[in-house]
Amino acid sequence: MSKKVVAESPLQRNSLASLDQKLAMAKRCSHEGVVAGAKAAALATIATAIPTMASARMLPWARANLNHTAQALIISTVAGAAYFIVADKTVLATARKNSFKSPSSNIEA
């Protein structure tokens, strides 16, 4: 049930090509964001897991109050926050860079 769009005039053909180009650029921007976010999440997981696990073993308060679920929650919260922050910043930076790269493509005829 996919609807095939047929361009009738050269202007419509150019706009369809422009839309395809914008869609490809958006996919590339989002992919870069996902990759950067995953790297940041992995780094944040390691950077958070080491002190959390060490403090849960060495500090009396943490030993008494931080069970395994609490430790996992601390680590996963930091990893999730790092993922979304870095992915968002990467997508916005890539989109901004690409919008300045070709100013003539931003003008609609």
N, C-alpha and C positions, 0 to 999 in steps of 0.2 A: 504494500500500500504506500510505497514511497512516491512522492510527487516529484516529477521531473520538471525543472524549470527551464524553459526554452527562451533564450534571448531573442527578441525580435528586431531590435535596432542595435547599431554599434555602441550607442551610449549605454544600453542595458548590458551588452556584452562586457564593456569595460567595468561597469559597476559589479557584475557578477565575478569577474576576475579579481577585482579589488576586494570583494567580500571573501573570496577563497584565500587570497593572500593574507587578509587580516585574520582569518580563522587559523591559518597555518602559523602565523606569528603568535597568536594567543596560545595555541597548543605548545609551541616551543617555550614561551614564557612560563607557562604553568609547569612544564616538565622541568625546567631549570629550577623553579621554586621547590618542586618535590624533591629533587636531588639534593639541593642545598639544605632543605629542612631535614631530610633523613640524616645527612652528615652531622648537622647540629644536634639532632636528637641522640645520635650515637655517642657523640662527644659529651653531651650533657648527662647521659646515663652513666657513663664511666666516671665523670667528674663528681657526680652526686652519690653514686653507689659506694665509692671508697670511703668518704668520710662518714656516711650514714651507717654503713656496716661497722666501721671501726668504733664509732661512738656508741653504737648499740652493744658492743662487746666490752668497752673499757669504762664508760661513764656509768656510775651507779644509777642516776636518774633515768638515763636512756635505756639501761638494761631492764629497769623495772617497768617503764612505760611504753617502750616501742617494741611491740611484737612484730612478727614477720609481715603481717598485713600492713601495719603502719609504715614499715620500712619500704615495702613495695609501693605503697601509695605516695610516699615522698619522692621516690625515684621516678615513678611513672608520671607524676604531675610535672616535675621539672623537665622531663624529656618531652612531654606533650606541649608544654609551653614553649620550649626552645624550637620545636618543629614548626609550630604555627607562627611564631614571631619571625623566624628566619625565612620561612617560605613566603610569608606576606611581604616582607621587605624585599626579597629577591624578585618576586613577581612585579612589584611596583617599580623597582629600580630598572628592571629590564624593559618594562612597558614605557617608562619615561625615556630611557635611552633610545628605544626604537621610535618613539614619537618625534624626537628631535632629529633622528637620522634622515628621514625623508619628509620634510614639511609639505611638499607638493601633494603627497598622498592623503593628507588630512583635509584638503579642500574638496568638497563635494560639488560636482557640476550640476 
